[in-house]
Amino acid sequence: MIAADAIQRWFSDHPEITVERTSEAGWLAVLPGERKRAIPTHLRLGERTLAVESFFIHAPEENQAQTYALLLRRHLASHIYRFALTGDGDVLIVGVFPAAAVTLEQVDVLLGQLIALVDETFDAALRLGFAHYIDREQAWRARVGAAPNPIT
């Protein structure tokens, strides 16, 4: 099974995932997470590689150095994906894999590990990069009698 067929079949086997075919070699999907509920992900199949890119968070509003350090330390435990910054400081997760190794099972592993990385890192990165905003939102929720946001 060639890589494009494996990717397309994986998405067909997961109808609960919103996916749009952007080209013969491109897919834009919204993967479901637990901590970050929607994980926008772009898969781009080249002649020799599969590139996976996912938006993680906007540029941190505070504690930028600590937020970026957290993400760099996270690289030690993630062997397939890396955090990257856009020119605006927004944080992406990126990975490049050999197209020849892309099978249905490997697509499952790649996307599963992306979801796990996001879920394991999201709350800590938000708490560092947007602490004052989160505190203000939680205070507002308490004032209006709304349930607290579950960010830890």
C-alpha positions in Angstrom: 0.0 0.0 0.0 1.5 3.3 -1.0 1.7 6.2 1.5 -1.2 8.2 0.2 -3.5 5.2 0.2 -2.5 4.4 3.8 -3.2 7.9 4.9 -6.5 8.1 3.1 -7.6 4.7 4.4 -6.7 5.7 8.0 -8.9 8.7 7.8 -11.7 6.6 6.2 -11.4 4.2 9.1 -11.9 7.2 11.5 -15.0 8.9 10.3 -15.2 10.8 13.6 -12.2 12.9 12.6 -12.9 16.0 10.5 -10.5 15.8 7.4 -10.3 17.7 4.2 -8.2 16.6 1.2 -6.3 19.8 0.2 -4.5 18.2 -2.7 -3.5 14.8 -4.0 -0.7 14.9 -1.4 -2.3 17.0 1.4 -4.8 16.5 4.2 -6.0 19.0 6.8 -7.5 17.2 9.8 -8.7 18.2 13.2 -7.6 15.4 15.6 -9.4 15.0 19.0 -7.5 15.5 22.1 -8.3 15.4 25.8 -6.5 18.5 27.1 -6.6 20.4 23.8 -9.9 19.3 22.4 -9.1 20.2 18.7 -5.6 19.5 17.3 -5.4 21.1 13.8 -3.0 19.0 11.7 -1.7 19.2 8.2 -0.1 16.2 6.5 1.8 16.8 3.3 3.2 13.8 1.3 6.2 14.5 -0.8 8.2 12.3 -3.1 10.4 11.0 -0.3 8.9 12.3 3.0 5.6 12.8 4.9 5.6 16.1 6.7 3.2 16.5 9.6 2.6 20.0 11.1 0.2 20.9 13.9 -0.6 24.2 15.5 0.0 24.0 19.3 -0.4 27.5 20.9 -0.2 31.1 20.0 2.9 33.0 21.1 3.1 33.1 24.9 2.0 36.4 26.4 4.3 36.0 29.4 7.1 33.7 30.7 8.3 33.2 27.1 11.7 31.8 28.1 10.2 29.4 30.6 7.5 28.3 28.1 10.0 27.7 25.3 12.4 25.9 27.8 9.5 23.5 28.8 9.0 22.7 25.1 12.7 22.2 24.4 12.9 19.8 27.4 10.0 17.9 26.1 12.1 17.1 23.0 14.0 14.6 25.2 10.9 12.4 25.5 9.6 12.8 21.9 11.6 11.0 19.3 9.4 11.8 16.3 8.1 15.3 16.8 9.7 18.6 17.6 8.3 22.0 18.7 9.0 24.9 16.3 8.3 28.6 16.3 6.8 30.7 13.5 8.0 34.2 12.9 5.3 35.5 15.2 6.4 33.2 18.0 3.4 30.8 17.7 4.3 27.2 18.5 3.9 24.4 16.1 4.7 20.7 16.3 6.4 19.3 13.3 7.7 15.9 12.2 9.2 14.6 8.9 9.1 10.9 8.2 10.2 8.7 5.3 7.3 8.2 2.9 8.5 4.6 2.2 7.8 3.8 5.8 4.2 5.1 5.8 1.8 2.2 6.3 -1.7 2.2 7.8 -0.2 1.1 11.1 2.5 3.7 11.0 -0.1 6.5 10.3 -1.9 5.3 13.5 1.3 5.5 15.5 2.3 8.9 14.1 -1.1 10.5 14.7 -1.5 8.8 18.1 1.9 10.0 19.3 1.0 13.6 18.1 -2.2 13.5 20.2 -0.3 12.1 23.2 2.4 14.8 22.9 -0.2 17.6 22.8 -2.2 16.1 25.7 0.9 15.7 27.8 2.2 19.2 27.2 -0.7 21.5 26.6 -1.8 22.5 30.1 1.7 23.2 31.3 2.5 25.4 28.3 -0.8 27.3 28.7 -0.3 27.8 32.4 3.2 29.2 31.8 2.5 31.3 28.7 -0.9 32.7 29.7 -1.0 32.6 33.5 -2.6 36.0 34.0 -5.2 35.4 31.4 -6.1 32.1 32.9 -6.3 33.5 36.4 -8.6 36.4 35.2 -10.8 33.9 33.4 -11.1 31.6 36.4 -11.9 34.6 38.6 -14.6 35.7 36.2 -16.1 32.2 36.1 -16.2 32.2 39.9 -17.9 35.6 39.9 -20.6 34.5 37.5 -21.1 31.0 39.0 -19.7 29.1 36.1 -17.7 25.9 36.5 -13.9 26.5 36.5 -12.0 25.8 33.4 -10.1 22.5 33.9 -6.6 23.8 33.1 -4.3 22.6 35.8 
